[in-house]
Amino acid sequence: MEKTDLIIIGGGAAGLMAGCAAGELGLKALVLERKHKPGRKLLMCGNARCNLTTNISEGRMLQMFGKPVDTFMESAIHAFTPSMLQRWFAANGLRTVVKAGNKVYPHTERASDVLNLFTAQLRDKNVSFACSSVVQSLNKIKNGFRVSLENFEVESRYVLIATGGISYPKTGSVGEGQVWAKKLGHTIESFRPGLVGFEVDSSVLKVRVGKIYKKARVEIIVAGKKIEETRGVYEIEKWGIGGTAITDASRIISRQNLKDFTLRIKLDTGETEEIRPLRTRPIKEAMVTVGGVALDEINFKTMESKKCSGLYFAGEVIDIDGPTGGYNLQAAFSTARLAVASIGKQCGKGAFHSLEKPKKQWIRK
Ligand SMILES: Cc1cc2nc3c(=O)[nH]c(=O)nc-3n(C[C@H](O)[C@H](O)[C@H](O)COP(=O)(O)OP(=O)(O)OC[C@H]3O[C@@H](n4cnc5c(N)ncnc54)[C@H](O)[C@@H]3O)c2cc1C
């Protein structure tokens, strides 16, 4: 039977970054991806331009995740900050650019270039990578794990589950990682759609379908009081309302399990409207899944399970989600690198090359 240090299940944003990180540390690692090509969701990111992160401080980024994700993400964001992310891509041959709203993209504004960078890095760093490899089960054995696929089994000391959430299931993320996690003793927080539009009464849409307001403010109103506010684009679709101001509000509403609320929408034209949505669009259309492996069952300093030693998690399989603007890819990349750094430490490997900003050299005149 094949044996390796680390099996990474999932070749999406988190799994690909974890594979590269394992290669950087010289770990013997294997990445398994169910689809015949990796990174299907990554290719869709930012309308195929790939909004990698937001160029803000660590503190501000954590604040933007909101509770309870902010405290869970502290060590991960510290280990791989938004500026380290930009330096990592540049050091590996893909410069990034900062666009409106501090959004960071690859300078080519092509998600395919991000994916190509990852696959090239895996090749260069001798990380084994297998597509069309659907993991069917994951079992704890003495000193490690047994991962079973249709035609073969492989064993490792450590496993990193990076199988994503359950939105856009055609990209391969269907929630299997959460099923294995549950079997291994974890609580799975219920799945809700994050970053999605709302269906509304057709009378609200009137003749405005297709209209886009670029600068709207959306207040979430509960019992007559504003509890949160989002800003961004507001769009009238044929099925309801969308745009970043609305989708960001949907994530907050799902996270707080709000049932009775209205949205007060302040338009750039000076008009205000108050809407009571009928329902969100289905979770398969959401850009991110709220829910997943419970935060308090994962050590936030290492990403290792508190229930099953040697098992690690990264990315959307965990109950983490962020607003639009690159927060979700940053979360996937940061949790992946922290998990691999922790595994590397266990295996007696050194640390990653520093991505800290070089200190200014002061020359005394
Ligand atoms: C349309 C769209 C646009 C988005 N745009 C942005 C953006 O611009 N910026 C941003 O920050 N975020 C964006 N997001 C969110 C972001 O894409 C996700 O948060 C991120 O991809 C999650 O990464 P992940 O690796 O955890 O999961 P995924 O990317 O979903 O990867 C999981 C992988 O695991 C594989 N897998 C699952 N089960 C198995 C199994 N049994 N065996 C083997 N492999 C398996 C899947 O095939 C998949 O490739 C967007 C999402 C969508 C849907």
The ligand as an SDF file (V2000), in Angstrom:
LIG
                    3D

 53 58  0  0  0  0  0  0  0  0999 V2000
  -19.0180   32.2810   -8.6970 C   0  0  0  0  0  0  0  0  0  0  0  0
  -18.0610   32.4420   -7.5470 C   0  0  0  0  0  0  0  0  0  0  0  0
  -17.1870   33.5080   -7.5240 C   0  0  0  0  0  0  0  0  0  0  0  0
  -16.3400   33.6820   -6.4370 C   0  0  0  0  0  0  0  0  0  0  0  0
  -15.4390   34.7120   -6.4640 N   0  0  0  0  0  0  0  0  0  0  0  0
  -14.5750   34.8850   -5.4340 C   0  0  0  0  0  0  0  0  0  0  0  0
  -13.5730   35.8910   -5.4770 C   0  0  0  0  0  0  0  0  0  0  0  0
  -13.3920   36.5840   -6.4780 O   0  0  0  0  0  0  0  0  0  0  0  0
  -12.7980   36.0390   -4.3670 N   0  0  0  0  0  0  0  0  0  0  0  0
  -12.9250   35.2520   -3.2580 C   0  0  0  0  0  0  0  0  0  0  0  0
  -12.1980   35.4470   -2.2840 O   0  0  0  0  0  0  0  0  0  0  0  0
  -13.8150   34.2360   -3.2230 N   0  0  0  0  0  0  0  0  0  0  0  0
  -14.6290   34.0270   -4.2790 C   0  0  0  0  0  0  0  0  0  0  0  0
  -15.5170   32.9800   -4.2470 N   0  0  0  0  0  0  0  0  0  0  0  0
  -15.4820   32.0380   -3.0990 C   0  0  0  0  0  0  0  0  0  0  0  0
  -14.2710   31.1010   -3.2480 C   0  0  0  0  0  0  0  0  0  0  0  0
  -14.2630   30.5940   -4.5620 O   0  0  0  0  0  0  0  0  0  0  0  0
  -14.3470   29.9310   -2.2630 C   0  0  0  0  0  0  0  0  0  0  0  0
  -14.5300   30.4210   -0.9580 O   0  0  0  0  0  0  0  0  0  0  0  0
  -13.0530   29.1050   -2.3260 C   0  0  0  0  0  0  0  0  0  0  0  0
  -12.8900   28.5850   -3.6340 O   0  0  0  0  0  0  0  0  0  0  0  0
  -13.1060   27.9440   -1.3320 C   0  0  0  0  0  0  0  0  0  0  0  0
  -11.9660   27.1670   -1.5400 O   0  0  0  0  0  0  0  0  0  0  0  0
  -11.8960   25.6570   -1.0120 P   0  0  0  0  0  0  0  0  0  0  0  0
  -10.6070   25.1180   -1.5080 O   0  0  0  0  0  0  0  0  0  0  0  0
  -12.2000   25.6130    0.4190 O   0  0  0  0  0  0  0  0  0  0  0  0
  -13.0950   24.9110   -1.7430 O   0  0  0  0  0  0  0  0  0  0  0  0
  -13.3150   24.6210   -3.2990 P   0  0  0  0  0  0  0  0  0  0  0  0
  -12.6970   25.6830   -4.1170 O   0  0  0  0  0  0  0  0  0  0  0  0
  -14.7630   24.3740   -3.4410 O   0  0  0  0  0  0  0  0  0  0  0  0
  -12.4820   23.2970   -3.5560 O   0  0  0  0  0  0  0  0  0  0  0  0
  -12.8430   22.0480   -3.0160 C   0  0  0  0  0  0  0  0  0  0  0  0
  -12.2760   20.9810   -3.9390 C   0  0  0  0  0  0  0  0  0  0  0  0
  -12.4180   19.7110   -3.3020 O   0  0  0  0  0  0  0  0  0  0  0  0
  -12.7580   18.7720   -4.2790 C   0  0  0  0  0  0  0  0  0  0  0  0
  -13.4320   17.6310   -3.6440 N   0  0  0  0  0  0  0  0  0  0  0  0
  -14.6140   17.6250   -2.9950 C   0  0  0  0  0  0  0  0  0  0  0  0
  -14.9420   16.3930   -2.5610 N   0  0  0  0  0  0  0  0  0  0  0  0
  -13.9080   15.5800   -2.9480 C   0  0  0  0  0  0  0  0  0  0  0  0
  -13.6640   14.1940   -2.8250 C   0  0  0  0  0  0  0  0  0  0  0  0
  -14.5380   13.3580   -2.2430 N   0  0  0  0  0  0  0  0  0  0  0  0
  -12.5120   13.6780   -3.3460 N   0  0  0  0  0  0  0  0  0  0  0  0
  -11.6100   14.5000   -3.9720 C   0  0  0  0  0  0  0  0  0  0  0  0
  -11.8180   15.8160   -4.1370 N   0  0  0  0  0  0  0  0  0  0  0  0
  -12.9500   16.3670   -3.6250 C   0  0  0  0  0  0  0  0  0  0  0  0
  -13.6910   19.5460   -5.2160 C   0  0  0  0  0  0  0  0  0  0  0  0
  -13.8130   18.9380   -6.4820 O   0  0  0  0  0  0  0  0  0  0  0  0
  -13.0250   20.9170   -5.2590 C   0  0  0  0  0  0  0  0  0  0  0  0
  -12.1170   21.0310   -6.3210 O   0  0  0  0  0  0  0  0  0  0  0  0
  -16.3760   32.7650   -5.3340 C   0  0  0  0  0  0  0  0  0  0  0  0
  -17.2470   31.6850   -5.3830 C   0  0  0  0  0  0  0  0  0  0  0  0
  -18.0880   31.5070   -6.4620 C   0  0  0  0  0  0  0  0  0  0  0  0
  -19.0000   30.3240   -6.4930 C   0  0  0  0  0  0  0  0  0  0  0  0
  1  2  1  0
  2  3  1  0
  2 52  2  0
  3  4  2  0
  4  5  1  0
  4 50  1  0
  5  6  2  0
  6  7  1  0
  6 13  1  0
  7  8  2  0
  7  9  1  0
  9 10  1  0
 10 11  2  0
 10 12  1  0
 12 13  2  0
 13 14  1  0
 14 15  1  0
 14 50  1  0
 15 16  1  0
 16 17  1  0
 16 18  1  0
 18 19  1  0
 18 20  1  0
 20 21  1  0
 20 22  1  0
 22 23  1  0
 23 24  1  0
 24 25  2  0
 24 26  1  0
 24 27  1  0
 27 28  1  0
 28 29  2  0
 28 30  1  0
 28 31  1  0
 31 32  1  0
 32 33  1  0
 33 34  1  0
 33 48  1  0
 34 35  1  0
 35 36  1  0
 35 46  1  0
 36 37  1  0
 36 45  1  0
 37 38  2  0
 38 39  1  0
 39 40  1  0
 39 45  2  0
 40 41  1  0
 40 42  2  0
 42 43  1  0
 43 44  2  0
 44 45  1  0
 46 47  1  0
 46 48  1  0
 48 49  1  0
 50 51  2  0
 51 52  1  0
 52 53  1  0
M  END
$$$$
